[in-house]
Amino acid sequence: MTETLPRRNSQPAKGVRLSKGARRAVLLAAAQDVFAANGYHATAMDEIAERAGVSKPVLYQHFPGKLELYLALVQSHVDDLVRLVRAAIESTNDNKRRVHGAMGAYFDFVEREGQAFRLVFESDLRTEPAVQEAIERANSACATPIAAVIMHDTGLDEHQAKLLAVGWVGLSQMAARWWLNASPRIPKEDAVELLSTFAWKGFASFPLAHHDEG
């Protein structure tokens, strides 16, 4: 289940008792700030507890260790990215608009959650197997509905369609990462239009499959 993080730097008012889920969300938001500022290896649990305004024992009640806390944070963000991409794919039956919408989902995620994107895709913990697995699951979850559309429209087999879909995910991810750090940065709408047009022309070059009716 995706956890929604509260606004950055938000802390509950003194004396307000939070539910377990709300407290966990506050801890994750505090952890995001500290991890983004220091990196995983230079972050201490004490710093996260202080940032969240709780004692370290309270932090450990929710997360047994720093790795588990980091993984929970990564998972919350990759779930959000997958949700955005899938929503774009499912919002229309027009495949050109699907390509544009799904590409836009990556850029929306980057623009709104730049910290989150860097934590997931530019972390100093990318070599940790559990982090790699979470990112690979997210990439696969984004590629799967795209592959289904490609397979349906072109008649390519499952493996061919998945290869193209994974390539599209890689294009979207790498381009959005570059755009986030570019200076000067071209308008987001222009970037999405350029890349989705590029991707669509590639997909459209495959002949449409014949679908029997009735």
Rosetta constraint file for C-alpha pairs under 8 A:
AtomPair CA 2 CA 75 HARMONIC 7.76 0.50
AtomPair CA 2 CA 76 HARMONIC 5.36 0.50
AtomPair CA 2 CA 79 HARMONIC 5.96 0.50
AtomPair CA 2 CA 80 HARMONIC 7.01 0.50
AtomPair CA 3 CA 25 HARMONIC 6.89 0.50
AtomPair CA 3 CA 76 HARMONIC 5.52 0.50
AtomPair CA 4 CA 25 HARMONIC 6.72 0.50
AtomPair CA 4 CA 76 HARMONIC 7.39 0.50
AtomPair CA 5 CA 25 HARMONIC 5.20 0.50
AtomPair CA 5 CA 26 HARMONIC 6.98 0.50
AtomPair CA 5 CA 28 HARMONIC 6.82 0.50
AtomPair CA 5 CA 29 HARMONIC 5.80 0.50
AtomPair CA 6 CA 10 HARMONIC 6.69 0.50
AtomPair CA 6 CA 25 HARMONIC 6.41 0.50
AtomPair CA 6 CA 26 HARMONIC 6.40 0.50
AtomPair CA 6 CA 29 HARMONIC 6.45 0.50
AtomPair CA 7 CA 29 HARMONIC 7.54 0.50
AtomPair CA 8 CA 29 HARMONIC 6.16 0.50
AtomPair CA 8 CA 30 HARMONIC 7.54 0.50
AtomPair CA 8 CA 33 HARMONIC 7.62 0.50
AtomPair CA 9 CA 29 HARMONIC 7.48 0.50
AtomPair CA 9 CA 30 HARMONIC 7.04 0.50
AtomPair CA 10 CA 26 HARMONIC 7.36 0.50
AtomPair CA 11 CA 26 HARMONIC 6.79 0.50
AtomPair CA 11 CA 52 HARMONIC 6.64 0.50
AtomPair CA 11 CA 53 HARMONIC 7.25 0.50
AtomPair CA 12 CA 16 HARMONIC 6.45 0.50
AtomPair CA 12 CA 18 HARMONIC 7.79 0.50
AtomPair CA 18 CA 22 HARMONIC 5.76 0.50
AtomPair CA 18 CA 23 HARMONIC 5.65 0.50
AtomPair CA 19 CA 23 HARMONIC 6.07 0.50
AtomPair CA 20 CA 24 HARMONIC 6.10 0.50
AtomPair CA 21 CA 25 HARMONIC 6.25 0.50
AtomPair CA 22 CA 26 HARMONIC 6.36 0.50
AtomPair CA 23 CA 27 HARMONIC 6.29 0.50
AtomPair CA 24 CA 28 HARMONIC 6.22 0.50
AtomPair CA 24 CA 62 HARMONIC 6.71 0.50
AtomPair CA 25 CA 29 HARMONIC 6.21 0.50
AtomPair CA 26 CA 30 HARMONIC 6.25 0.50
AtomPair CA 26 CA 52 HARMONIC 6.54 0.50
AtomPair CA 27 CA 31 HARMONIC 6.08 0.50
AtomPair CA 27 CA 48 HARMONIC 7.47 0.50
AtomPair CA 27 CA 49 HARMONIC 7.54 0.50
AtomPair CA 27 CA 52 HARMONIC 5.71 0.50
AtomPair CA 27 CA 59 HARMONIC 7.30 0.50
AtomPair CA 28 CA 32 HARMONIC 6.12 0.50
AtomPair CA 28 CA 69 HARMONIC 7.42 0.50
AtomPair CA 28 CA 72 HARMONIC 7.83 0.50
AtomPair CA 28 CA 73 HARMONIC 6.10 0.50
AtomPair CA 29 CA 33 HARMONIC 6.56 0.50
AtomPair CA 30 CA 34 HARMONIC 6.46 0.50
AtomPair CA 30 CA 48 HARMONIC 5.95 0.50
AtomPair CA 30 CA 49 HARMONIC 7.86 0.50
AtomPair CA 30 CA 51 HARMONIC 5.63 0.50
AtomPair CA 30 CA 52 HARMONIC 5.26 0.50
AtomPair CA 31 CA 35 HARMONIC 5.88 0.50
AtomPair CA 31 CA 48 HARMONIC 5.38 0.50
AtomPair CA 31 CA 51 HARMONIC 7.86 0.50
AtomPair CA 31 CA 52 HARMONIC 7.98 0.50
AtomPair CA 31 CA 69 HARMONIC 7.73 0.50
AtomPair CA 31 CA 70 HARMONIC 7.70 0.50
AtomPair CA 31 CA 73 HARMONIC 7.86 0.50
AtomPair CA 32 CA 36 HARMONIC 5.87 0.50
AtomPair CA 32 CA 73 HARMONIC 7.18 0.50
AtomPair CA 32 CA 115 HARMONIC 7.63 0.50
AtomPair CA 32 CA 116 HARMONIC 7.46 0.50
AtomPair CA 32 CA 119 HARMONIC 7.99 0.50
AtomPair CA 33 CA 37 HARMONIC 6.20 0.50
AtomPair CA 34 CA 38 HARMONIC 5.98 0.50
AtomPair CA 34 CA 39 HARMONIC 7.61 0.50
AtomPair CA 34 CA 43 HARMONIC 6.78 0.50
AtomPair CA 34 CA 47 HARMONIC 7.24 0.50
AtomPair CA 34 CA 48 HARMONIC 6.36 0.50
AtomPair CA 34 CA 51 HARMONIC 7.78 0.50
AtomPair CA 35 CA 39 HARMONIC 4.78 0.50
AtomPair CA 35 CA 40 HARMONIC 5.47 0.50
AtomPair CA 35 CA 43 HARMONIC 6.24 0.50
AtomPair CA 35 CA 119 HARMONIC 7.64 0.50
AtomPair CA 36 CA 115 HARMONIC 6.29 0.50
AtomPair CA 36 CA 118 HARMONIC 7.77 0.50
AtomPair CA 36 CA 119 HARMONIC 6.57 0.50
AtomPair CA 38 CA 42 HARMONIC 5.58 0.50
AtomPair CA 38 CA 43 HARMONIC 5.81 0.50
AtomPair CA 39 CA 43 HARMONIC 6.32 0.50
AtomPair CA 39 CA 123 HARMONIC 7.23 0.50
AtomPair CA 39 CA 124 HARMONIC 6.51 0.50
AtomPair CA 40 CA 70 HARMONIC 7.95 0.50
AtomPair CA 40 CA 123 HARMONIC 7.57 0.50
AtomPair CA 40 CA 124 HARMONIC 6.44 0.50
AtomPair CA 40 CA 125 HARMONIC 6.69 0.50
AtomPair CA 41 CA 124 HARMONIC 7.54 0.50
AtomPair CA 43 CA 47 HARMONIC 7.03 0.50
AtomPair CA 43 CA 48 HARMONIC 7.94 0.50
AtomPair CA 44 CA 48 HARMONIC 6.86 0.50
AtomPair CA 44 CA 66 HARMONIC 7.79 0.50
AtomPair CA 45 CA 49 HARMONIC 6.20 0.50
AtomPair CA 45 CA 56 HARMONIC 7.13 0.50
AtomPair CA 45 CA 66 HARMONIC 6.48 0.50
AtomPair CA 46 CA 50 HARMONIC 6.14 0.50
AtomPair CA 46 CA 56 HARMONIC 6.12 0.50
AtomPair CA 47 CA 51 HARMONIC 6.07 0.50
AtomPair CA 48 CA 52 HARMONIC 6.14 0.50
AtomPair CA 49 CA 53 HARMONIC 6.05 0.50
AtomPair CA 49 CA 54 HARMONIC 5.19 0.50
AtomPair CA 49 CA 55 HARMONIC 5.81 0.50
AtomPair CA 49 CA 56 HARMONIC 5.45 0.50
AtomPair CA 49 CA 59 HARMONIC 6.15 0.50
AtomPair CA 50 CA 54 HARMONIC 6.13 0.50
AtomPair CA 50 CA 55 HARMONIC 7.15 0.50
AtomPair CA 54 CA 58 HARMONIC 6.33 0.50
AtomPair CA 54 CA 59 HARMONIC 6.98 0.50
AtomPair CA 55 CA 59 HARMONIC 6.61 0.50
AtomPair CA 56 CA 60 HARMONIC 6.27 0.50
AtomPair CA 57 CA 61 HARMONIC 6.23 0.50
AtomPair CA 58 CA 62 HARMONIC 6.96 0.50
AtomPair CA 59 CA 63 HARMONIC 6.24 0.50
AtomPair CA 60 CA 64 HARMONIC 5.10 0.50
AtomPair CA 60 CA 65 HARMONIC 6.79 0.50
AtomPair CA 63 CA 68 HARMONIC 6.08 0.50
AtomPair CA 63 CA 69 HARMONIC 5.59 0.50
AtomPair CA 64 CA 68 HARMONIC 6.57 0.50
AtomPair CA 64 CA 69 HARMONIC 7.74 0.50
AtomPair CA 65 CA 69 HARMONIC 6.38 0.50
AtomPair CA 66 CA 70 HARMONIC 6.15 0.50
AtomPair CA 67 CA 71 HARMONIC 6.06 0.50
AtomPair CA 68 CA 72 HARMONIC 6.16 0.50
AtomPair CA 69 CA 73 HARMONIC 6.33 0.50
AtomPair CA 70 CA 74 HARMONIC 6.20 0.50
AtomPair CA 71 CA 75 HARMONIC 5.99 0.50
AtomPair CA 71 CA 130 HARMONIC 7.50 0.50
AtomPair CA 71 CA 131 HARMONIC 6.53 0.50
AtomPair CA 72 CA 76 HARMONIC 6.20 0.50
AtomPair CA 73 CA 77 HARMONIC 6.53 0.50
AtomPair CA 74 CA 78 HARMONIC 6.21 0.50
AtomPair CA 74 CA 116 HARMONIC 7.86 0.50
AtomPair CA 74 CA 119 HARMONIC 7.13 0.50
AtomPair CA 74 CA 120 HARMONIC 5.80 0.50
AtomPair CA 74 CA 131 HARMONIC 7.52 0.50
AtomPair CA 74 CA 134 HARMONIC 7.54 0.50
AtomPair CA 75 CA 79 HARMONIC 5.97 0.50
AtomPair CA 75 CA 134 HARMONIC 6.55 0.50
AtomPair CA 76 CA 80 HARMONIC 6.39 0.50
AtomPair CA 77 CA 81 HARMONIC 6.33 0.50
AtomPair CA 77 CA 116 HARMONIC 6.43 0.50
AtomPair CA 77 CA 117 HARMONIC 7.79 0.50
AtomPair CA 77 CA 120 HARMONIC 7.48 0.50
AtomPair CA 78 CA 82 HARMONIC 6.16 0.50
AtomPair CA 78 CA 120 HARMONIC 7.48 0.50
AtomPair CA 78 CA 134 HARMONIC 7.58 0.50
AtomPair CA 78 CA 135 HARMONIC 6.96 0.50
AtomPair CA 78 CA 138 HARMONIC 5.80 0.50
AtomPair CA 79 CA 83 HARMONIC 6.13 0.50
AtomPair CA 79 CA 138 HARMONIC 7.11 0.50
AtomPair CA 80 CA 84 HARMONIC 6.31 0.50
AtomPair CA 81 CA 85 HARMONIC 6.34 0.50
AtomPair CA 81 CA 105 HARMONIC 7.56 0.50
AtomPair CA 81 CA 106 HARMONIC 7.20 0.50
AtomPair CA 81 CA 109 HARMONIC 6.59 0.50
AtomPair CA 81 CA 138 HARMONIC 7.82 0.50
AtomPair CA 82 CA 86 HARMONIC 6.03 0.50
AtomPair CA 82 CA 138 HARMONIC 6.23 0.50
AtomPair CA 82 CA 141 HARMONIC 6.46 0.50
AtomPair CA 82 CA 142 HARMONIC 5.60 0.50
AtomPair CA 83 CA 87 HARMONIC 5.97 0.50
AtomPair CA 84 CA 88 HARMONIC 6.33 0.50
AtomPair CA 84 CA 102 HARMONIC 7.65 0.50
AtomPair CA 84 CA 105 HARMONIC 5.60 0.50
AtomPair CA 84 CA 106 HARMONIC 7.90 0.50
AtomPair CA 84 CA 109 HARMONIC 7.94 0.50
AtomPair CA 85 CA 89 HARMONIC 6.39 0.50
AtomPair CA 85 CA 101 HARMONIC 7.74 0.50
AtomPair CA 85 CA 102 HARMONIC 5.01 0.50
AtomPair CA 85 CA 103 HARMONIC 7.89 0.50
AtomPair CA 85 CA 105 HARMONIC 5.56 0.50
AtomPair CA 85 CA 106 HARMONIC 7.34 0.50
AtomPair CA 85 CA 142 HARMONIC 6.25 0.50
AtomPair CA 86 CA 90 HARMONIC 6.09 0.50
AtomPair CA 86 CA 102 HARMONIC 7.58 0.50
AtomPair CA 86 CA 142 HARMONIC 6.71 0.50
AtomPair CA 86 CA 145 HARMONIC 7.14 0.50
AtomPair CA 87 CA 91 HARMONIC 5.91 0.50
AtomPair CA 88 CA 92 HARMONIC 7.55 0.50
AtomPair CA 88 CA 98 HARMONIC 6.15 0.50
AtomPair CA 88 CA 101 HARMONIC 5.07 0.50
AtomPair CA 88 CA 102 HARMONIC 5.17 0.50
AtomPair CA 88 CA 105 HARMONIC 7.06 0.50
AtomPair CA 89 CA 98 HARMONIC 5.10 0.50
AtomPair CA 89 CA 99 HARMONIC 7.65 0.50
AtomPair CA 89 CA 101 HARMONIC 7.09 0.50
AtomPair CA 89 CA 102 HARMONIC 6.30 0.50
AtomPair CA 89 CA 145 HARMONIC 7.22 0.50
AtomPair CA 89 CA 146 HARMONIC 7.40 0.50
AtomPair CA 90 CA 98 HARMONIC 7.88 0.50
AtomPair CA 91 CA 98 HARMONIC 7.62 0.50
AtomPair CA 92 CA 97 HARMONIC 7.15 0.50
AtomPair CA 92 CA 98 HARMONIC 6.53 0.50
AtomPair CA 93 CA 98 HARMONIC 7.43 0.50
AtomPair CA 94 CA 98 HARMONIC 6.21 0.50
AtomPair CA 95 CA 99 HARMONIC 6.20 0.50
AtomPair CA 95 CA 149 HARMONIC 7.84 0.50
AtomPair CA 96 CA 100 HARMONIC 6.39 0.50
AtomPair CA 96 CA 200 HARMONIC 6.37 0.50
AtomPair CA 97 CA 101 HARMONIC 5.89 0.50
AtomPair CA 98 CA 102 HARMONIC 5.96 0.50
AtomPair CA 99 CA 103 HARMONIC 6.09 0.50
AtomPair CA 99 CA 196 HARMONIC 5.95 0.50
AtomPair CA 99 CA 199 HARMONIC 7.49 0.50
AtomPair CA 99 CA 200 HARMONIC 6.66 0.50
AtomPair CA 100 CA 104 HARMONIC 6.06 0.50
AtomPair CA 100 CA 192 HARMONIC 6.88 0.50
AtomPair CA 100 CA 193 HARMONIC 6.96 0.50
AtomPair CA 100 CA 196 HARMONIC 5.00 0.50
AtomPair CA 100 CA 197 HARMONIC 7.68 0.50
AtomPair CA 101 CA 105 HARMONIC 6.16 0.50
AtomPair CA 102 CA 106 HARMONIC 6.88 0.50
AtomPair CA 103 CA 107 HARMONIC 6.82 0.50
AtomPair CA 103 CA 172 HARMONIC 5.98 0.50
AtomPair CA 103 CA 192 HARMONIC 6.23 0.50
AtomPair CA 103 CA 195 HARMONIC 7.56 0.50
AtomPair CA 103 CA 196 HARMONIC 6.28 0.50
AtomPair CA 104 CA 108 HARMONIC 5.97 0.50
AtomPair CA 104 CA 192 HARMONIC 5.68 0.50
AtomPair CA 105 CA 109 HARMONIC 6.10 0.50
AtomPair CA 106 CA 110 HARMONIC 6.22 0.50
AtomPair CA 106 CA 172 HARMONIC 6.56 0.50
AtomPair CA 106 CA 173 HARMONIC 6.74 0.50
AtomPair CA 106 CA 176 HARMONIC 6.50 0.50
AtomPair CA 107 CA 111 HARMONIC 5.98 0.50
AtomPair CA 107 CA 176 HARMONIC 5.66 0.50
AtomPair CA 107 CA 188 HARMONIC 7.09 0.50
AtomPair CA 107 CA 192 HARMONIC 7.36 0.50
AtomPair CA 108 CA 112 HARMONIC 5.97 0.50
AtomPair CA 109 CA 113 HARMONIC 5.56 0.50
AtomPair CA 109 CA 114 HARMONIC 7.40 0.50
AtomPair CA 109 CA 117 HARMONIC 7.46 0.50
AtomPair CA 110 CA 114 HARMONIC 4.83 0.50
AtomPair CA 110 CA 116 HARMONIC 7.87 0.50
AtomPair CA 110 CA 117 HARMONIC 5.92 0.50
AtomPair CA 110 CA 176 HARMONIC 6.77 0.50
AtomPair CA 110 CA 177 HARMONIC 7.50 0.50
AtomPair CA 110 CA 180 HARMONIC 6.80 0.50
AtomPair CA 111 CA 180 HARMONIC 7.27 0.50
AtomPair CA 113 CA 117 HARMONIC 6.21 0.50
AtomPair CA 114 CA 118 HARMONIC 6.34 0.50
AtomPair CA 114 CA 180 HARMONIC 7.48 0.50
AtomPair CA 115 CA 119 HARMONIC 6.20 0.50
AtomPair CA 116 CA 120 HARMONIC 6.22 0.50
AtomPair CA 117 CA 121 HARMONIC 5.91 0.50
AtomPair CA 117 CA 122 HARMONIC 7.50 0.50
AtomPair CA 118 CA 122 HARMONIC 4.71 0.50
AtomPair CA 118 CA 123 HARMONIC 6.30 0.50
AtomPair CA 119 CA 123 HARMONIC 4.95 0.50
AtomPair CA 120 CA 126 HARMONIC 7.99 0.50
AtomPair CA 120 CA 135 HARMONIC 7.31 0.50
AtomPair CA 121 CA 126 HARMONIC 7.46 0.50
AtomPair CA 121 CA 135 HARMONIC 7.89 0.50
AtomPair CA 122 CA 126 HARMONIC 7.23 0.50
AtomPair CA 125 CA 131 HARMONIC 7.13 0.50
AtomPair CA 126 CA 131 HARMONIC 6.11 0.50
AtomPair CA 126 CA 132 HARMONIC 6.05 0.50
AtomPair CA 127 CA 131 HARMONIC 7.36 0.50
AtomPair CA 127 CA 132 HARMONIC 6.61 0.50
AtomPair CA 128 CA 132 HARMONIC 6.21 0.50
AtomPair CA 129 CA 133 HARMONIC 6.02 0.50
AtomPair CA 130 CA 134 HARMONIC 6.32 0.50
AtomPair CA 131 CA 135 HARMONIC 6.34 0.50
AtomPair CA 132 CA 136 HARMONIC 6.05 0.50
AtomPair CA 133 CA 137 HARMONIC 6.07 0.50
AtomPair CA 134 CA 138 HARMONIC 6.32 0.50
AtomPair CA 135 CA 139 HARMONIC 6.21 0.50
AtomPair CA 136 CA 140 HARMONIC 6.09 0.50
AtomPair CA 137 CA 141 HARMONIC 6.02 0.50
AtomPair CA 138 CA 142 HARMONIC 6.20 0.50
AtomPair CA 139 CA 143 HARMONIC 6.12 0.50
AtomPair CA 139 CA 166 HARMONIC 7.47 0.50
AtomPair CA 139 CA 169 HARMONIC 6.88 0.50
AtomPair CA 140 CA 144 HARMONIC 5.95 0.50
AtomPair CA 140 CA 166 HARMONIC 7.42 0.50
AtomPair CA 141 CA 145 HARMONIC 7.51 0.50
AtomPair CA 142 CA 146 HARMONIC 7.16 0.50
AtomPair CA 142 CA 169 HARMONIC 7.17 0.50
AtomPair CA 143 CA 147 HARMONIC 5.99 0.50
AtomPair CA 143 CA 162 HARMONIC 6.92 0.50
AtomPair CA 143 CA 165 HARMONIC 5.07 0.50
AtomPair CA 143 CA 166 HARMONIC 5.49 0.50
AtomPair CA 143 CA 168 HARMONIC 7.83 0.50
AtomPair CA 143 CA 169 HARMONIC 6.34 0.50
AtomPair CA 144 CA 148 HARMONIC 6.30 0.50
AtomPair CA 144 CA 162 HARMONIC 6.99 0.50
AtomPair CA 144 CA 165 HARMONIC 7.32 0.50
AtomPair CA 145 CA 149 HARMONIC 6.46 0.50
AtomPair CA 146 CA 150 HARMONIC 6.32 0.50
AtomPair CA 146 CA 162 HARMONIC 7.99 0.50
AtomPair CA 146 CA 165 HARMONIC 5.66 0.50
AtomPair CA 147 CA 151 HARMONIC 6.00 0.50
AtomPair CA 147 CA 158 HARMONIC 7.47 0.50
AtomPair CA 147 CA 161 HARMONIC 4.93 0.50
AtomPair CA 147 CA 162 HARMONIC 4.93 0.50
AtomPair CA 147 CA 164 HARMONIC 7.21 0.50
AtomPair CA 147 CA 165 HARMONIC 5.12 0.50
AtomPair CA 148 CA 152 HARMONIC 6.12 0.50
AtomPair CA 148 CA 158 HARMONIC 7.95 0.50
AtomPair CA 148 CA 161 HARMONIC 7.34 0.50
AtomPair CA 149 CA 153 HARMONIC 6.14 0.50
AtomPair CA 150 CA 154 HARMONIC 5.84 0.50
AtomPair CA 150 CA 155 HARMONIC 7.72 0.50
AtomPair CA 150 CA 156 HARMONIC 7.34 0.50
AtomPair CA 150 CA 161 HARMONIC 5.75 0.50
AtomPair CA 150 CA 165 HARMONIC 7.79 0.50
AtomPair CA 150 CA 203 HARMONIC 7.80 0.50
AtomPair CA 151 CA 155 HARMONIC 5.26 0.50
AtomPair CA 151 CA 156 HARMONIC 5.12 0.50
AtomPair CA 151 CA 157 HARMONIC 6.24 0.50
AtomPair CA 151 CA 158 HARMONIC 6.50 0.50
AtomPair CA 151 CA 161 HARMONIC 5.46 0.50
AtomPair CA 152 CA 156 HARMONIC 7.85 0.50
AtomPair CA 152 CA 209 HARMONIC 7.28 0.50
AtomPair CA 153 CA 208 HARMONIC 5.44 0.50
AtomPair CA 153 CA 209 HARMONIC 5.45 0.50
AtomPair CA 154 CA 206 HARMONIC 6.16 0.50
AtomPair CA 154 CA 207 HARMONIC 5.97 0.50
AtomPair CA 154 CA 208 HARMONIC 4.75 0.50
AtomPair CA 154 CA 209 HARMONIC 4.62 0.50
AtomPair CA 155 CA 208 HARMONIC 7.27 0.50
AtomPair CA 155 CA 209 HARMONIC 4.89 0.50
AtomPair CA 155 CA 210 HARMONIC 7.82 0.50
AtomPair CA 156 CA 160 HARMONIC 5.95 0.50
AtomPair CA 156 CA 161 HARMONIC 5.90 0.50
AtomPair CA 157 CA 161 HARMONIC 6.11 0.50
AtomPair CA 158 CA 162 HARMONIC 6.07 0.50
AtomPair CA 159 CA 163 HARMONIC 6.17 0.50
AtomPair CA 160 CA 164 HARMONIC 6.49 0.50
AtomPair CA 161 CA 165 HARMONIC 6.17 0.50
AtomPair CA 162 CA 166 HARMONIC 6.00 0.50
AtomPair CA 163 CA 167 HARMONIC 6.19 0.50
AtomPair CA 164 CA 168 HARMONIC 6.21 0.50
AtomPair CA 165 CA 169 HARMONIC 6.26 0.50
AtomPair CA 166 CA 170 HARMONIC 6.20 0.50
AtomPair CA 167 CA 171 HARMONIC 6.19 0.50
AtomPair CA 168 CA 172 HARMONIC 6.19 0.50
AtomPair CA 168 CA 199 HARMONIC 7.30 0.50
AtomPair CA 169 CA 173 HARMONIC 6.05 0.50
AtomPair CA 170 CA 174 HARMONIC 5.95 0.50
AtomPair CA 171 CA 175 HARMONIC 5.89 0.50
AtomPair CA 172 CA 176 HARMONIC 6.01 0.50
AtomPair CA 172 CA 195 HARMONIC 7.95 0.50
AtomPair CA 173 CA 177 HARMONIC 6.19 0.50
AtomPair CA 174 CA 178 HARMONIC 6.20 0.50
AtomPair CA 175 CA 179 HARMONIC 6.05 0.50
AtomPair CA 176 CA 180 HARMONIC 6.10 0.50
AtomPair CA 177 CA 181 HARMONIC 6.74 0.50
AtomPair CA 178 CA 182 HARMONIC 6.01 0.50
AtomPair CA 179 CA 185 HARMONIC 6.45 0.50
AtomPair CA 179 CA 186 HARMONIC 7.83 0.50
AtomPair CA 180 CA 185 HARMONIC 7.60 0.50
AtomPair CA 181 CA 185 HARMONIC 7.81 0.50
AtomPair CA 186 CA 190 HARMONIC 6.82 0.50
AtomPair CA 186 CA 191 HARMONIC 6.59 0.50
AtomPair CA 187 CA 191 HARMONIC 6.36 0.50
AtomPair CA 188 CA 192 HARMONIC 6.16 0.50
AtomPair CA 189 CA 193 HARMONIC 6.13 0.50
AtomPair CA 190 CA 194 HARMONIC 6.11 0.50
AtomPair CA 191 CA 195 HARMONIC 6.25 0.50
AtomPair CA 192 CA 196 HARMONIC 5.86 0.50
AtomPair CA 193 CA 197 HARMONIC 5.94 0.50
AtomPair CA 194 CA 198 HARMONIC 6.25 0.50
AtomPair CA 195 CA 199 HARMONIC 6.12 0.50
AtomPair CA 196 CA 200 HARMONIC 5.84 0.50
AtomPair CA 197 CA 201 HARMONIC 6.11 0.50
AtomPair CA 198 CA 202 HARMONIC 6.63 0.50
AtomPair CA 199 CA 203 HARMONIC 6.39 0.50
AtomPair CA 200 CA 204 HARMONIC 5.83 0.50
AtomPair CA 201 CA 205 HARMONIC 6.23 0.50
AtomPair CA 202 CA 206 HARMONIC 7.64 0.50
